[in-house]
């Protein structure tokens, strides 16, 4: 009953916030104090302090939650003592030498512009006077650096829109588990656990997670199902989808291996109000511990739907 009452109050509050303006939700001291109180006090697994680079630059659609995520992750690092967080925005952050000093990289809603959907090329165009051929060459090199970093054992945590970082690259799509296709309007969604016994969804206690967000649909490597799904939504419960969905299932969070490294994707992370539910914050912490290799979890690929 307590959970039901909390959920109702959450949606009454967030509903009014959405009716105003999502952009009228600044990072305030009051919000920081609330998030600090909601965040877990310690990680599930005690381990050495891990160094994390949070890349929070974008060139396309700006997700207003970017600064909220930055602050949440900094508080999480301090409160648990499990991480050292570096916020990065420069493309040189993806130099091989720089990447080597980190245990994991978080891509924080790092959306590139369309239709090319190439964040590295966008940043080079914006911050240099290089010609198109050289930009294409360097962009491919930065993409390769990130992919090699993961293949050699680095962790990669992708938040919501950052799945578009190299959205038209088939190689990148294969590494992260898919590419962004489209999303209908924001709406209330009930995310359900694929396997309530999986260690990375313990936070939801078998009850799933309900919030307001963009329901993402995916393409490219997504249909290889070369990942271990964690959360899904039911297509027939959504408004505005373009076509019917096989098996009525859309996976919105998953983990997977890439070489010696680990990848965690979480579509939930569009609205800061979602973090009012501590289950999501615990889910983020567990995912981060997974990608740095501290929280063991079954990440074998799922069986393809028939």
C-alpha positions as CSV (number, residue, x, y, z in Angstrom):
1,X,0.0,0.0,0.0
2,X,2.8,2.4,0.9
3,X,4.4,1.7,-2.5
4,X,1.1,2.5,-4.3
5,X,0.6,5.7,-2.4
6,X,4.2,6.8,-3.1
7,X,3.7,6.1,-6.8
8,X,0.4,8.0,-7.0
9,X,2.0,11.0,-5.3
10,X,5.0,10.8,-7.6
11,X,2.8,11.0,-10.7
12,X,0.6,13.8,-9.3
13,X,3.8,15.8,-8.7
14,X,5.6,15.0,-11.9
15,X,2.4,15.4,-13.9
16,X,2.2,19.0,-12.8
17,X,5.9,19.5,-13.5
18,X,5.6,18.2,-17.1
19,X,2.6,20.4,-17.6
20,X,4.7,23.5,-16.8
21,X,8.0,23.0,-18.6
22,X,10.7,20.4,-18.4
23,X,13.3,23.1,-18.8
24,X,12.0,24.8,-15.6
25,X,13.6,22.2,-13.4
26,X,17.1,23.6,-12.5
27,X,19.7,21.9,-10.4
28,X,19.1,23.5,-7.0
29,X,20.6,22.9,-3.6
30,X,17.2,21.6,-2.6
31,X,17.3,19.0,-5.4
32,X,20.9,18.0,-4.7
33,X,20.0,17.4,-1.0
34,X,17.0,15.3,-2.0
35,X,19.0,13.2,-4.5
36,X,21.8,12.7,-1.9
37,X,19.2,11.4,0.5
38,X,17.7,9.0,-2.1
39,X,21.0,7.6,-3.4
40,X,22.4,4.3,-1.9
41,X,24.9,4.7,0.9
42,X,27.1,1.9,-0.3
43,X,27.6,-0.3,-3.4
44,X,26.5,-3.9,-3.4
45,X,30.1,-5.0,-3.8
46,X,33.0,-3.5,-2.0
47,X,35.9,-3.0,-4.3
48,X,38.8,-0.6,-5.0
49,X,37.9,2.9,-6.0
50,X,37.1,3.0,-9.8
51,X,37.9,6.0,-12.1
52,X,35.0,7.0,-14.3
53,X,34.9,9.5,-17.1
54,X,31.4,11.0,-17.7
55,X,31.2,12.5,-21.2
56,X,28.5,15.1,-21.2
57,X,28.8,16.9,-24.5
58,X,26.2,17.0,-27.2
59,X,25.8,18.5,-30.7
60,X,22.2,17.6,-31.4
61,X,19.2,17.5,-29.2
62,X,19.9,18.8,-25.8
63,X,18.6,16.6,-23.0
64,X,18.0,18.9,-20.0
65,X,18.8,16.1,-17.6
66,X,22.5,16.2,-18.6
67,X,23.6,18.5,-15.7
68,X,21.3,16.6,-13.3
69,X,23.0,13.3,-14.2
70,X,26.5,14.9,-13.8
71,X,25.6,16.0,-10.2
72,X,23.9,12.8,-9.3
73,X,26.9,10.8,-10.4
74,X,29.3,13.1,-8.4
75,X,27.1,12.7,-5.3
76,X,27.0,8.9,-5.8
77,X,30.8,8.8,-6.0
78,X,31.2,10.8,-2.9
79,X,28.5,9.1,-0.9
80,X,29.5,5.5,-1.7
81,X,33.2,6.1,-1.9
82,X,33.3,3.7,-4.8
83,X,34.2,6.0,-7.7
84,X,36.2,9.0,-8.8
85,X,34.2,11.0,-11.3
86,X,35.6,13.2,-14.1
87,X,33.2,15.2,-16.2
88,X,34.5,15.6,-19.8
89,X,33.3,17.6,-22.8
90,X,36.3,17.7,-25.1
91,X,36.7,15.3,-28.0
92,X,40.4,14.8,-26.9
93,X,38.9,12.8,-24.0
94,X,38.7,9.9,-26.5
95,X,42.4,9.8,-27.2
96,X,43.8,6.4,-26.4
97,X,46.2,7.6,-23.7
98,X,43.4,9.5,-21.9
99,X,40.9,6.6,-22.0
100,X,43.5,4.2,-20.5
101,X,43.3,5.9,-17.1
102,X,39.6,5.1,-16.6
103,X,37.9,2.0,-15.6
104,X,34.7,3.0,-17.4
105,X,33.2,5.7,-19.6
106,X,29.6,7.0,-19.2
107,X,28.0,8.6,-22.2
108,X,25.6,11.1,-20.7
109,X,22.9,11.8,-23.3
110,X,25.6,12.7,-25.8
111,X,23.3,13.2,-28.8
112,X,24.8,14.2,-32.2
113,X,23.0,16.1,-34.8
114,X,21.1,14.4,-37.7
115,X,21.1,13.0,-40.2
116,X,24.7,11.8,-40.0
117,X,24.5,11.0,-36.2
118,X,28.2,11.1,-35.8
119,X,29.2,12.9,-32.5
120,X,32.9,12.8,-33.2
121,X,32.6,14.4,-36.7
122,X,30.2,17.0,-35.2
123,X,32.7,18.0,-32.5
124,X,35.5,18.2,-35.0
125,X,33.4,20.4,-37.4
126,X,32.4,22.6,-34.5
127,X,35.9,23.1,-33.0
128,X,38.3,23.0,-35.9
129,X,38.7,24.2,-39.5
130,X,39.7,20.8,-40.9
131,X,38.4,19.6,-44.2
132,X,35.7,16.9,-44.6
133,X,38.1,14.1,-45.5
134,X,40.3,14.7,-42.4
135,X,37.3,15.0,-40.2
136,X,36.0,11.7,-41.5
137,X,39.4,10.1,-40.8
138,X,39.7,11.5,-37.3
139,X,36.1,10.6,-36.4
140,X,36.7,7.0,-37.4
141,X,39.8,7.0,-35.3
142,X,38.0,8.3,-32.2
143,X,35.3,5.7,-32.7
144,X,37.9,3.1,-33.0
145,X,39.6,4.3,-29.8
146,X,36.4,3.9,-27.8
147,X,35.6,0.5,-29.3
148,X,39.2,-0.7,-28.6
149,X,39.0,0.6,-25.1
150,X,35.9,-1.5,-24.4
151,X,37.2,-4.5,-26.2
152,X,40.4,-4.5,-24.1
153,X,38.4,-4.4,-20.8
154,X,37.0,-1.0,-20.3
155,X,33.4,-0.4,-19.2
156,X,30.8,1.6,-21.1
157,X,27.6,2.9,-19.5
158,X,25.2,4.5,-22.0
159,X,22.5,6.8,-20.7
160,X,19.3,7.2,-22.8
161,X,20.0,9.3,-25.9
162,X,23.7,8.6,-26.0
163,X,23.0,5.4,-27.9
164,X,23.0,7.7,-30.9
165,X,26.6,8.7,-30.5
166,X,27.6,6.9,-33.7
167,X,24.1,5.9,-34.7
168,X,24.7,5.0,-38.3
169,X,27.8,3.0,-37.6
170,X,27.1,-0.7,-37.8
171,X,30.2,-1.5,-35.8
172,X,29.2,0.8,-33.0
173,X,25.7,-0.5,-33.1
174,X,27.0,-4.1,-32.7
175,X,29.1,-3.0,-29.7
176,X,26.3,-1.2,-27.8
177,X,23.5,-3.6,-28.8
178,X,21.5,-1.5,-31.2
179,X,20.8,2.0,-32.7
180,X,18.1,4.5,-32.0
181,X,15.2,4.4,-34.5
182,X,12.5,6.7,-33.1
183,X,10.3,7.5,-30.2
184,X,6.6,8.4,-29.8
185,X,5.6,11.2,-27.4
186,X,6.6,11.1,-23.7
187,X,4.1,9.0,-21.7
188,X,3.7,7.0,-18.6
189,X,5.3,3.6,-19.0
190,X,5.6,0.5,-16.8
191,X,9.0,-1.0,-17.2
192,X,9.1,-4.7,-16.3
193,X,12.0,-7.0,-15.4
194,X,12.8,-9.6,-18.0
195,X,14.2,-11.8,-15.2
196,X,13.4,-10.6,-11.7
197,X,16.1,-12.8,-10.3
198,X,18.9,-11.1,-12.3
199,X,21.3,-9.2,-10.0
200,X,21.1,-6.0,-12.0
201,X,17.3,-5.6,-11.4
202,X,17.3,-6.4,-7.7
203,X,16.5,-2.7,-7.1
204,X,12.9,-3.1,-8.5
205,X,11.9,-6.0,-6.2
206,X,9.9,-7.8,-8.9
207,X,7.6,-4.8,-9.2
208,X,9.2,-3.1,-12.2
209,X,9.4,0.7,-12.6
210,X,6.8,3.2,-13.6
211,X,7.7,6.7,-14.8
212,X,7.2,9.2,-17.6
213,X,9.7,9.0,-20.4
214,X,10.2,8.6,-24.1
215,X,9.6,5.0,-25.3
216,X,12.6,4.3,-27.5
217,X,12.4,2.0,-30.5
218,X,15.6,0.6,-31.9
219,X,17.2,-0.7,-35.2
220,X,20.4,-2.1,-36.7
221,X,22.1,-4.5,-34.3
222,X,19.2,-4.5,-31.9
223,X,17.5,-7.3,-33.9
224,X,20.6,-9.5,-33.5
225,X,19.6,-9.6,-29.8
226,X,23.2,-10.0,-28.9
227,X,22.6,-8.8,-25.3
228,X,21.1,-9.8,-22.0
229,X,17.9,-7.8,-21.6
230,X,17.0,-6.4,-18.2
231,X,13.9,-4.2,-18.6
232,X,11.2,-4.1,-21.2
233,X,8.0,-2.3,-22.1
234,X,4.9,-3.7,-23.8
235,X,4.2,-2.1,-27.2
236,X,0.4,-2.4,-27.0
237,X,0.4,-0.2,-23.9
238,X,2.1,2.7,-25.9
239,X,0.6,5.5,-27.8
240,X,2.1,6.7,-31.1
241,X,4.1,3.7,-32.3
242,X,4.6,3.6,-36.1
243,X,4.1,-0.2,-36.5
244,X,3.3,-3.4,-34.7
245,X,6.1,-5.0,-32.7
246,X,7.1,-8.6,-32.8
247,X,6.2,-10.4,-29.5
248,X,4.9,-7.0,-28.2
249,X,8.2,-6.5,-26.4
250,X,10.6,-3.6,-26.5
251,X,13.8,-4.0,-24.5
252,X,14.8,-0.7,-23.0
253,X,17.8,-1.7,-20.8
254,X,20.4,-4.4,-21.3
255,X,24.0,-5.5,-20.7
256,X,26.4,-7.2,-23.0
257,X,30.1,-8.1,-23.5
258,X,32.3,-6.6,-26.1
259,X,35.6,-8.4,-26.2
260,X,36.9,-8.2,-22.6
261,X,34.7,-5.2,-21.8
262,X,31.2,-4.7,-20.6
263,X,28.4,-2.5,-21.8
264,X,25.3,-1.3,-19.9
265,X,22.5,0.5,-21.7
266,X,19.7,2.3,-19.9
267,X,17.0,4.0,-21.9
268,X,15.5,5.5,-18.7
269,X,17.3,8.8,-18.2
270,X,15.3,11.5,-20.0
271,X,13.6,13.3,-17.1
272,X,15.2,14.2,-13.7
273,X,11.9,13.5,-12.0
274,X,12.4,9.8,-12.6
275,X,15.3,9.9,-10.1
276,X,12.8,10.7,-7.4
277,X,12.4,7.0,-7.2
278,X,15.4,5.5,-5.5
279,X,15.0,2.2,-7.3
280,X,16.3,3.9,-10.5
281,X,19.3,5.3,-8.7
282,X,20.2,1.9,-7.3
283,X,19.8,0.5,-10.8
284,X,22.3,3.0,-12.1
285,X,24.8,2.1,-9.3
286,X,24.4,-1.6,-10.0
287,X,24.9,-1.0,-13.7
288,X,28.1,1.0,-13.1
289,X,29.4,-1.7,-10.8
290,X,28.7,-4.2,-13.5
291,X,30.6,-2.4,-16.3
292,X,33.7,-1.9,-14.1
293,X,33.7,-5.7,-13.4
294,X,32.8,-5.6,-9.7
295,X,29.2,-6.9,-9.8
296,X,29.0,-10.3,-11.5
297,X,26.0,-10.9,-13.7
298,X,24.8,-13.1,-16.4
299,X,25.5,-11.2,-19.6
300,X,25.2,-14.0,-22.1
301,X,23.1,-13.1,-25.2
302,X,19.4,-13.8,-25.0
303,X,17.7,-16.4,-27.2
304,X,16.3,-14.7,-30.4
305,X,12.5,-14.6,-30.5
306,X,11.0,-17.1,-32.9
